[in-house]
Amino acid sequence: MAETEENAVAAQDDALYVLTAVLLTPAQFPSVLGDDYPAACAALGLAPRADGYGLVLGQDGDGARWTVAVDDVSLVAVAIASWDCGMEYDLSPDERTVVAALPGWPLALAVAAPGVPAPHDPDPEAAGGPALSPPDMSTWGPAQRRLGADEVALQWAMWRAQLDDSALAGPGGPRTDGEGAAGVEGETAEESGDGQGDSGTGGAERPPESGEPAVLAERAESTLAAENSATHGTPSRQSGGADGQRPSHSHSGIRRALAEAHAYVDSPPPLGRVRSTFAPGDARTLRADGPGWSLVARTDDIAFVLLDEEPGEVLPVGRGPQLPKLLAALDKMAVRPS
């Protein structure tokens, strides 16, 4: 993704050495900025243009970080596609296409322009405002939840492979509880199993920076047992809570996420809340976000939900009889890359 050539674009009467670029369009935008396209634009102080923007990230001659928004989206898209293919591309947007030059970077970059000082935020007085900065990954909140969903979508096969399908099925096979929110009866890992908390995993923690997924089997087992106790009246293992049980909100959180996603079908949300991208075969990868939740799914498979109230947890939702209908409806209304 990153481009380390000394490409330059005019910004703030100085040269900008381009490091990388991203799209800011209804179908593709840095989700760290918001749940939808208008929110992402607002985070940068930009009006939500129908065609979107290209965001060029780089350093000026003094090493200061700058994010330049340009309206030549096609040029930026070609550059990104070339870099993704390992090809060199000299991204040099015309100065007339520059819409705004914003201090700082909204994303964390591990590269720097050669021959200039180390990356740093420009002087606040010269910048004319506070600098953009990536979110603090030592905490958990909406931005971190959306970044986690990005990672699940990008590494779908890895996350799917670590999930034991038996965690999504009871002794008699896949099931739902018959009380699906807003007509959605997606089957969660917390609702499945034999009620003894020993069948599969209820969730997986966000993978470390190395990309290797870490399944918290013991914690997931305790979660599964506790929620089976809460929803089915079966015994649970004690796991250190005040009442001997580990408290969890994932059951209600998943149902809320599914209900709100279902509501999008009848009442379209802000542009970009539901996006659809390519997936292997005839499937599509769906991404939906809402207040406090993110959903990632394959139209031919299951879904994963991330919640603000469940830090670092990736919660699977079994396919069941209703989830395919919801995913098909969401895919029909989703915005897609052109």
C-alpha positions in Angstrom: 0.0 0.0 0.0 2.7 2.5 1.0 4.7 4.2 -1.8 8.2 5.3 -0.8 9.2 7.0 -4.0 9.9 10.7 -3.7 6.7 11.7 -5.4 5.6 15.3 -4.7 2.4 17.3 -4.8 2.0 21.0 -4.0 0.6 21.7 -0.5 0.9 24.7 1.7 3.4 26.3 -0.7 5.8 23.4 -0.2 6.4 20.0 -1.7 4.7 17.0 -0.2 6.6 13.7 -0.5 3.9 11.1 -1.0 4.0 8.0 1.2 0.7 6.5 0.5 -2.9 7.3 -0.4 -6.4 6.0 0.4 -9.9 6.6 -1.1 -12.6 8.5 0.7 -15.7 7.5 -1.2 -19.2 6.2 -0.3 -18.0 2.6 -1.0 -14.4 2.9 0.3 -13.3 5.1 3.1 -11.0 4.7 6.2 -13.6 3.3 8.6 -11.4 4.7 11.5 -13.0 8.0 10.6 -16.6 7.1 11.2 -19.4 4.6 10.8 -20.4 6.0 7.4 -19.2 8.2 4.5 -20.7 11.5 5.7 -19.3 10.9 9.2 -15.8 10.1 7.7 -16.0 13.3 5.6 -17.1 15.4 8.7 -14.1 14.1 10.7 -11.9 15.8 8.1 -14.0 18.9 7.7 -14.9 17.9 4.2 -18.3 18.1 2.4 -19.5 14.6 1.3 -19.1 14.9 -2.4 -20.9 12.3 -4.5 -17.6 11.2 -6.2 -15.6 11.4 -3.0 -12.0 12.3 -2.6 -8.5 10.8 -2.7 -6.5 11.3 0.4 -2.7 11.6 -0.1 -0.5 11.2 3.0 3.0 12.4 3.0 5.6 14.7 4.5 6.8 18.2 3.6 10.4 19.3 3.2 10.7 19.7 7.0 9.3 16.3 7.7 5.9 17.4 8.9 2.9 15.2 8.3 0.2 16.3 6.0 -3.0 14.8 4.5 -4.0 16.3 1.2 -7.5 15.8 0.0 -7.9 15.9 -3.8 -11.0 15.6 -6.0 -9.2 13.6 -8.7 -10.4 10.2 -7.3 -9.5 8.2 -10.5 -5.9 9.3 -10.3 -5.6 8.2 -6.7 -7.4 4.9 -7.4 -5.0 4.1 -10.2 -2.0 4.8 -8.0 -3.4 2.6 -5.2 -4.1 -0.3 -7.6 -0.6 0.0 -9.1 1.1 -0.1 -5.7 -1.1 -3.1 -4.6 0.3 -4.9 -7.7 3.9 -4.0 -6.7 4.3 -1.5 -9.5 5.8 2.0 -9.2 3.5 4.9 -9.8 4.4 8.6 -9.6 1.4 10.1 -7.8 1.5 13.8 -8.5 -2.0 15.3 -8.5 -2.4 18.7 -10.1 -2.4 21.5 -7.7 -5.8 22.5 -9.0 -7.3 19.3 -7.7 -6.3 20.0 -4.1 -9.4 20.6 -2.0 -7.7 20.8 1.4 -4.3 20.3 3.1 -4.8 19.0 6.6 -2.0 18.7 9.2 -1.2 15.3 10.5 -2.3 11.8 9.4 -5.5 10.0 10.4 -3.8 6.7 9.9 -0.7 5.2 11.4 2.2 4.8 8.9 5.4 2.9 9.4 7.2 4.5 6.5 8.9 7.9 6.1 10.1 10.0 3.2 13.9 9.6 2.6 16.1 12.6 3.0 13.8 14.6 5.3 13.5 14.8 9.1 11.5 12.2 10.9 7.7 12.5 10.7 6.2 15.0 13.1 3.2 17.2 13.3 3.5 20.6 11.8 3.6 23.7 14.1 0.0 24.4 15.3 0.2 28.0 14.3 1.4 27.2 10.8 -1.0 24.4 10.4 -4.0 26.5 11.3 -5.6 23.9 13.5 -5.1 20.7 15.5 -3.3 17.8 13.7 -5.0 14.6 12.7 -3.8 11.6 14.5 -4.5 7.8 14.4 -6.5 6.3 17.3 -4.8 5.1 20.5 -4.7 1.3 20.0 -4.1 0.7 23.8 -7.8 1.5 24.4 -11.0 0.2 22.9 -13.8 2.2 21.4 -15.7 2.9 18.2 -12.5 3.6 16.1 -10.7 0.5 17.4 -13.9 -1.6 16.9 -14.1 -0.5 13.3 -10.4 -1.2 12.7 -10.9 -4.7 14.2 -13.7 -5.3 11.7 -11.4 -4.1 8.9 -8.9 -6.7 9.9 -11.6 -9.5 10.0 -12.8 -8.6 6.5 -9.2 -8.5 5.2 -8.2 -11.8 6.9 -11.6 -13.6 6.6 -10.1 -17.0 5.8 -7.8 -16.9 8.8 -10.6 -15.9 11.2 -13.1 -18.4 9.7 -10.6 -21.2 9.9 -10.1 -20.8 13.7 -13.8 -21.2 14.4 -15.1 -24.7 15.1 -18.5 -25.0 13.4 -19.7 -27.1 16.4 -19.7 -23.9 18.4 -22.6 -22.8 16.2 -24.7 -25.9 16.4 -26.4 -27.8 19.2 -26.6 -31.6 19.5 -29.3 -31.7 16.9 -27.6 -29.4 14.4 -27.8 -25.7 13.7 -30.6 -23.9 15.6 -32.0 -20.5 16.6 -33.8 -19.6 19.8 -37.0 -18.5 17.9 -36.9 -15.0 19.3 -34.9 -13.2 16.7 -34.8 -9.5 16.9 -36.8 -7.8 14.2 -37.3 -11.1 12.5 -33.6 -12.0 12.5 -32.8 -15.3 14.2 -29.0 -15.4 13.5 -27.5 -18.1 15.7 -24.7 -16.9 18.0 -22.0 -19.1 19.6 -23.3 -18.1 23.0 -26.7 -19.7 22.2 -25.3 -23.0 20.9 -23.7 -26.1 22.4 -25.0 -28.6 24.9 -25.3 -26.2 27.8 -22.2 -27.4 29.5 -19.8 -24.9 28.0 -17.5 -27.3 26.3 -18.3 -27.2 22.7 -16.1 -24.9 20.6 -15.3 -21.2 21.1 -17.6 -18.3 21.7 -15.2 -15.6 20.4 -11.6 -14.8 19.4 -9.5 -12.0 20.5 -8.2 -9.5 18.0 -5.0 -10.9 16.4 -1.6 -9.5 17.5 0.4 -7.3 15.2 2.1 -10.4 13.7 -1.3 -11.3 12.2 -1.5 -14.7 14.0 -5.0 -15.1 15.5 -5.2 -15.9 19.2 -8.2 -17.9 20.3 -9.0 -17.4 24.0 -10.3 -20.8 24.5 -10.6 -20.8 28.3 -12.2 -17.3 28.3 -14.6 -18.3 25.4 -15.5 -21.5 27.2 -16.4 -19.6 30.3 -18.4 -17.0 28.3 -20.3 -19.8 26.5 -21.1 -21.5 29.8 -22.2 -18.3 31.5 -24.5 -17.3 28.6 -25.9 -20.8 28.2 -26.8 -20.5 31.9 -28.5 -17.1 31.4 -30.4 -18.1 28.3 -31.1 -21.8 28.7 -31.1 -22.3 32.5 -28.2 -24.7 32.4 -25.2 -24.8 34.8 -22.2 -22.6 34.2 -18.7 -22.7 35.4 -17.7 -20.2 37.9 -15.2 -17.7 36.5 -14.5 -15.1 39.1 -17.5 -12.7 39.0 -19.1 -11.4 42.1 -21.7 -14.1 41.8 -19.2 -16.7 40.6 -20.0 -16.1 36.9 -18.3 -14.0 34.3 -20.6 -11.2 33.2 -21.1 -10.8 29.5 -23.2 -8.6 27.2 -22.5 -10.3 23.9 -25.8 -12.1 23.7 -27.9 -8.9 23.9 -25.3 -6.9 21.9 -25.4 -9.3 19.0 -29.2 -9.2 18.9 -29.1 -5.4 19.0 -26.7 -5.3 16.1 -28.7 -7.8 14.0 -31.9 -5.8 14.7 -30.4 -2.5 13.7 -28.9 -4.1 10.6 -32.3 -5.5 9.7 -33.8 -2.0 10.2 -31.4 -0.7 7.5 -33.3 -2.7 4.9 -36.6 -0.9 5.6 -35.1 2.5 6.4 -31.8 3.1 4.5 -29.0 4.5 6.8 -26.5 7.2 5.9 -24.5 6.4 2.8 -21.7 3.9 3.5 -23.1 2.3 6.6 -23.5 -0.9 4.5 -20.9 -1.8 1.9 -20.3 -4.7 -0.3 -17.0 -5.8 -1.9 -15.7 -8.8 -3.8 -15.3 -12.2 -2.3 -14.2 -15.6 -3.7 -16.7 -17.4 -6.0 -20.1 -15.8 -6.3 -20.1 -14.5 -2.7 -19.8 -10.9 -1.5 -18.1 -9.6 1.6 -20.5 -7.4 3.5 -19.6 -4.7 6.0 -22.2 -2.9 8.1 -21.7 -0.5 11.0 -23.9 1.2 13.6 -23.8 2.8 17.0 -21.6 0.5 19.1 -21.3 -2.4 16.6 -19.7 -3.6 13.4 -20.7 -6.6 11.3 -18.6 -8.5 8.8 -20.1 -11.3 6.8 -19.8 -13.4 3.6 -23.1 -13.8 1.8 -22.5 -17.5 1.5 -21.3 -18.1 5.0 -21.6 -16.8 8.6 -21.1 -13.3 10.1 -18.8 -11.8 12.8 -19.9 -9.0 15.1 -17.7 -6.6 17.1 -19.2 -4.6 19.9 -18.0 -1.5 21.8 -19.0 -3.3 25.1 -16.9 -6.4 24.3 -13.3 -5.1 23.9 -11.2 -7.1 21.5 -13.9 -9.8 21.0 -14.9 -11.1 17.6 -18.2 -12.8 18.0 -19.5 -15.3 15.4 -23.1 -15.5 14.3 -24.2 -18.8 12.8 -25.8 -19.0 9.4 -29.2 -20.4 10.6 -32.3 -20.0 8.5 -32.6 -16.2 8.8 -29.1 -14.8 8.4 -28.9 -15.6 4.7 -32.1 -13.5 4.1 -30.7 -10.6 6.0 -27.3 -10.7 4.2 -29.0 -10.9 0.8 -31.2 -7.9 1.6 -28.2 -5.9 2.9 -26.2 -6.8 -0.2 -28.9 -5.5 -2.4 -28.9 -2.1 -0.8 -25.2 -1.8 -0.1 -22.9 0.6 -2.0 -20.2 -1.0 -4.1 -16.9 0.1 -5.5 -17.2 1.3 -9.0 
